[in-house]
C-alpha cells in the first residue's frame, strides 16, 4: 500500500476505533474493557491474512468496506 493510502486508512481506523469505544461486547479475557483499535487491527489481519499496511492498493475499497462492516456490527 502506498503512503497516501496508508494515511487514509489509518485515519479511518482511528475514527472507527473512536466510534467503537464502549460498544464492543464484554469478554471475560478483558475485564477492564476491550481495546477497539486492537480489535480492528486483529479483525483486519484475520480477514485479509496480513496487516493493513501490507494490503495492496487495489484492495483499498474492500478494506474500507470491511472496516465499515466492523463498525456496523461490533463483535
HELIX and SHEET records of a PDB file:
HELIX    1   1 UNK A    3  UNK A   20  1                                  18    
HELIX    2   2 UNK A   36  UNK A   48  1                                  13    
HELIX    3   3 UNK A   52  UNK A   54  5                                   3    
HELIX    4   4 UNK A   57  UNK A   59  5                                   3    
HELIX    5   5 UNK A   60  UNK A   72  1                                  13    
END                                                                             
